[in-house]
């Protein structure tokens, strides 16, 4: 039976209409249909991916340039982004691979229908905040599947140690608790550096123009001036403005360092919070540059919400304490009992912080938005590799004495969680690249990936002034335990290969 759906702002025709089943209709896909009713449409993407790959195979000819142009045109016709690769042959191999099409189609289709939910005003504080319930359910299902798979993968070292991939994952920054603790450690280290150098801390908020917001805090019908901007496009808009600001800072010799946090408004539109440290004499100019770029779009009558700047007073609390709530609410909600929903006009208390943090993580995963980014100072990858070294670093020769002392001091700083000391040792005040960098192993000449490209270099340690320290000595092998995998789904044994029941039971 057909279901009539009234919508004041009907969604645009989907670019995937030629690829998807006819019943894959945006109004049905949102709140009108449960997730279980959409499974067969999502599974249909696998068949469509094979169809697209086969079409690209037919477009292939002896001339690689002509083949590539035809395939690029077909991808644009379908409505997905062009493939990228190291060379033309690798790009063509991607177009001819069903797996590549399946990943692209699934991601783009899900984002398309999440965008349709935003257009229908189903993503707002009045309905589903940050992300639709369907998008949240997809995120939960993917997380559950990944946990089951990692719990079924057994890792065995050459020393005989054995554990699951899930146990390893829980000891890395993929664990929300560890991720939050490391971020707070680094932020506190930045504050210590600023105090040592006499710098001040400023807290900024960047907001997109009103035309990019679909929701309205006071109206359930939403913003009538919404111009159909997706969260991904809004994030690109902020990234572009920030690139121009950084170029202006570099041109005028202004050095800033700190952290950037991206989080959603109630309608899914991203906004940024930045904690930056700098010389006190540069603060007015930094504010002027930021305000200039953030208010260059004159579509709003009131431009004040676009940019907000606050000087952090050390007498009232440290910068780390000021930003702690923003870190927690975007990871696991630790320390927050309720969620303050961000709107273009202000904040409103709504729901538990733990549930809100899960929705924020689902939102970031849906739109491919990087939540946290360090600005300035040495990279954290070297810090993490140094923490893997448990023994004292000594020189192998007299020529390496200075490098060994520097590496050992940096190792101790990383092991003790002293981010400020690590940054000072690894070139925070020096021009050019840091003295301690990652040590990578290049792939073998014949070691290629699925698309005929050389595999990426593998990180194996750190190096400093010609001295190399290997941090990854143990070799691991992985194997899938199928019984463990199926037991995660509630089955004690593998599924039967036959549907017949061969048990001979005497009926009374």
N, C-alpha and C positions, 0 to 999 in steps of 0.2 A: 504494500500500500504506500503510495507516495505521500510524503510529508511536506506540506507547504511551510516555508520559512520566510517571515517578513524581516527585512533588514533595511534600515534607513540608509546605511552606507554599504551597499553590496560590494563584495570583493571583486577584484579584477579577474579576468579569465586567467586560469593557471597556464603557464608555459608548458606544463607537462600533460595537458589535456590529450595530446595525440599519443602519449605513451602509456597513460594509466587507464584502468578500466572505467567505463562510463559512469559507474556508480560512485567513483572516487570524487565526490562533490564537496567543495569546501564547507558549505553550510551544514552538510550532514556530518562532516568530519569533526567539527568542534563539539560544542556542548550537547548537540542533538543525538550523538551516538557514543556509546561507551567504547572504551579502548578495545575490548574483546571483539566488537563488531568491525574494527578496522584492521584486524590482523591480516585477513586475506588480501586486502589491498596492498599493505606494506610488503607482504611476501610476494606479491605479483611483481615487485621491482626486480627480483632475481631473473624472471623471465624477460622483462623488458631490457635488462642489462645485457643479456645474451643477444637479444635482437639488435641492440645498438652496436655491440661489438661486431656482429656479423655484417651489418651495413658498412662499418668502417673497413672491414676486410675486403668487401667488394669495391670500396673506393681506392684501395691501394693499387698503385701501378709502378712502373719502373722508375718514374721520375719522383723522387722523394719530396721535392718542393711542391709539386702539383698535388701529390697525395696529401701532404700536410695542410695545404690551403683548403682542400675539399673537406678534410676532417675537422678543421677549425670551423668552417662554415656550418657543418652538420651539428657540432657541439653548440654553436650559437643558436641554431634553429631549435634544438632541443631545449635550450634555456639554461645550460650549465656553463661554468667557467672553462676556459681553454686549458688543455693539459700543458704541463711544463716538464722539462727534462734537460739533461746535460747536452743532448744533441738530438737531431731530427729523428734518428732511428729510434731512440728511447721514447720520444713523444708519440711516434706512430705505434710503437709497441703498447703504450698505455691505451691508446684509442682502440686497439684490437683486443684488449683484455677485458673479459666480462667482469672480473673482480674490481677493476678500476671504475667501470661504469656503475656497478652496484653501490660502491661507497659514495660516489658523487651523487647518484640519483637519490639514495636514501637521505643523505644529509640535506640536499637541496629541497627535496619534497617535504621533509619534516619542517625545515625552516619556512618554506612557502606557506604551509598550513598554520604554522605558529604565527606568521605575519598576518594571515587571514583572521586569526583569533584576535589579534591586536586591532585590526580594522573594524571588527565587529564589537569592539570595546569589551571583549571577554577577558582581557588582561588589564585589570585595574583594581584599585582598593575596594571597589564595589562588587567585584566578582572574584577573580583569581589574581592575586598580586604577583608581580615580577614575571610569572610564566603561567601558561594555561595548565590546568590539571592534566590534560593529555600529555603535554610536554614533560611535566613532572613524572607522570607514570612511565613514560618511555625512558627517562633518566634512571628511575629506580630499577626498572627491569634490566637495563644495561649494566648498572652497578651490581645487581644481584647475579647476573650471568657472569660478569668478570670475576666476582668473588668465588663463585663455584668453580670456575675454570682454574683460577690460581690455586685454589685449595686442592685441586686434583693434579696439579703439575708438581712432580717430585724432583727436587734439585739434589744432585749428588756430586760432592767435590772429589778431587783426586786423592784427598786425605781420608776419604771414607765418611765424611760428615753428610748427613741427609736431613733435609727439611723441605717444607712446601714453599712454593713461590709466594703464597699468601703470608707466611711467617716472615719472609724477607721483606715484603712490601710494607708490613706493619712497622718495620724498623727504619724506614726511610721517610723523606719529606712527603710521600704520598699519604702518610698517616696525618690526619688533620691536627692532632695534638702536637706532633713533632713539627709540622709545618708552621703552626702558630707560634710555638716556642722559638723556632729559629728566626722567624720574622721579627719577633719582639727583641731578640738578642741583637740582631743587626740594627734595628732602629735605635735601641739604647746605645749601641756603639757609635752610630752617627751623632747622637746627642753628645756623647763624651768628646768626640772629635771637635764638634762645634764649640764646646765649652773650652777646650784646650786652645783653640785658635781664636777665641773671642768672637765667634760668629753668633748670629741670632737665628731663631726658628720662626718660620711663618707657615700658616696653614691656609691653603687656598681651596676653593670649590669652583669647578668649571661646570656649567650647565649648557645644554644645547638650546638653540632657539625654540620658541614656543611652537613653531610650525612642525617640529619633529616629534612633538608629544601627542599621542592619540588620546590619552586620558585627561580627565579634568577632575580635580578633587571635589568640586561642588556639584558637578553634573554627571549623572550616570550615562548620559548620552555621549559624553566625551567632548573633545575639542573640535569645533566645526572647522577650524583652520588647519587641521592636520593634513600634511602634504604627502602622506604615504611613505615616509622614511622608515626603514627598518632599523632595529637596534644595531645591526652590523654596519649599516651605512652611517648611523649616528656616531658610532665608535670611530669609523674612518674619518669622519669630520673632525672629531676632537684630536685624533692622531695627527692630522694634517696641520691643524692650528699649533699643536705642541711642537711639531718639527720646525715651523716658522719661528716660534718663540725661541727655541734652542739656537737656531741660526742667528737670531738677533742678539742673544746673550753672548754667543761666541764672537760675533763681530765687534761687540763693545767690551770684550774682555771680562764678562761677568761669569763667575763660577758659582754654580748652584749644585747641591747634592742632597739626596734624601730619598723619599719613596712616593710612588703614585698608586692610588687605589681606585679601581673602577667598580662601581656598583650601580644597580638599577633603580630608577624611579618606580613608583607603583605600577606604571604602565609599560615597564620594560625598557624605557629609554635610558641609556647609560649617562651617568655623570661622574666626574672625577673629584677625588680629594687628593691633595698633594701636601706633603710635609717636606718643606725645603729649608736648607740651611745656607746662609750666605753672609757676606760682610754687611754690617748694619748700614753703611753708607750706600749700598746698592739696592736697598729694599724699595725705595720710592721709584727708581727706574724700572725694577722688575715688575712692580705693580702696574706701572704705566704701559709697559710692553704687553703684558697679559691682557689688560683691559682693552687696549687698542685692537688686538686680534679677536678677542671674544665678542666685541660689540660691533664688528665691521658688518655683520648681517643686521640690517635695519628693519627687518620685517615685524618686529615687536614694538609696541608703543613704550613699554617699560623695559629698559635694558639692564636694570640693576640686578635682577636674579641671575644674569649670565655669569657674573664674577663676584666672588666674595673673598676677602682677605682678612685674616686675623693674626695679630702678633701674639705669640705664645709667651706669657709671663712666667718666667721660671719660679717666681715666688708662689705661684698658685698651683704649680705642678710641672713635672717634666714633660718634654715633647712625647716621650714614649707612652706616658700615662694618658696623654691627650688623645693619641691615635689608637690606643689599645682597643677601645670599643669598636672602631671601624674594622680593625683586623679580625676581631672575634666574630662580629656579626656576619662577616663574609666567609667564614670557615666553618665554625661549629657552634656559634652562639655562646661560647663560654663566658660566664660572668654576667650575662644579660638575661633578665627574666622575661622581658617583653621586647617586641620589635618596634622600632620607630620607622614607619613607612615614609620614604622620601617622596615628596611631590614637588612640582615645579614652584609651588608657593610656600612650602614649608614641610613640616613633619607631623605625623599623626601616629599614636600608639595603636598597634594592631597585631594580635597573635603572639605566639611564643617565639623567642629568639632562635631556638633550635630548629623549629620548623621553617622559619624564615631563612636561616642559613642554608638549609637544604635546597630551598627554592632558588636562592641566589646562585648556588653552585650549579644547579640544573640550568639556570638562565645563561651563565657563562659558558657552559658546555654546549648548549644549544646554538649560540651565536658565535662561538669561537673567540670569546673575549678574554684577554689576559687580565686577571684580577689585580695582581700585584707586580710592580716593576720597580727595580732599584734604579736610581738616577745618580750617575757619577760613582767614583770610588772603585776599588778593585773588584773583579767578579767573584761571585760566591762559589763557582765550580772549583776553583783552586782551594778555597777554604774547606770544602767538603772532602777533597782528596787528601789534604793534609791531616784531617781528622781520622783518616783510615790508618795512618802510620802510628803504631803503638810503641816503637822503640826509638831510642835516641839516634839522631842522624850525625854521622861522623864523616870526616873527609877521607877519601881514598888516596889522596896525594896532597903535597903542600900547595899546589896550584889551586886546589879546591877548598882550601881552608875557609876563605871568606864566604864562599857560596854555602858551605856546610853550616857555618854559624848562622847565616841568614835563614836558611831552610829550617834549622832546628828552632830558632827563635819564633819563626812563623808557625811551626808545628805546635810548639807549646802554647802560643796564643790561641790557635784554633782549638786545641784540646781543652783549654780552660774556658772557652767561650768568650774570649776577649776580642771582639770585633774591632774595636778602636786600635788596639795594638797591632792586630794583623794588617789593617789598612795602612798604618804608619810604616810597617816593615815592607809592605808590598807596593810602595811607590805612590802613596796618596799625594805627596808633595812634589814628586818628580814629573818632568815632562816626558811624554812618550809612553811606550808600553810598560807594564809592571815588570819588575825583575823576575818574579816567579810566575811561570806559565804552565799550562797543561802539557803533558807529554803524551803524544798520540802515536799509534802504530798504523801505518798505511796498509791498506789491503794488498793481498797478493795480486800480481798482474792478471791472473785468470779468474779472480774472485769477483763475480758480477752479480748484480741483483736480478730480479725477475724481468727487468726491462733493458738489460744489456748495459747497464751503467756500473762503473766501479763502486763497490760498497764504500760507505762512509768510514773515515778513520775511527779507530777505537781508542778511547782514553785508557791509558795504562799507568799513568803516574804524573809526576810533576818534574820540572826542570828549572835550573837557575844557573846562569853563567856557565853553561856547558856541563854542569853536573846533573845527572839524571837519577831520579829515585822512582823505582817501580812500586806502585801501591796495590796493584792487582796481580797477585802471584798465583793464587789458587785458581785452578781451572774447574769449571762446573759443567755438568751435563744435565739436560732436562729430559724428562719422560712423562708421558701422560698416564695416570692410573685410571683406566676407564671405569673400574668398579667404584672407586671413590667419587668419580664424576657423576655417575648415575645415582649413587646413594644420596648425593646432595639434592636430587629431585624426589627423594622419598622412596627410592627403589633399593632394596637390599642386594639385588643382583642385576646382571645385564639383562636387557630385554630379550625375549625369545625371538629366534629367527623365523619361527613359524607361528601362524595364528591358530593352528589346530591344537586341540586339547587331547594329549595322548594318555592322560591319567585314566586308569581303569578303576572306576569306583563302582562298587556294587550298590545299586539302588534298591531300597527296601519297598 
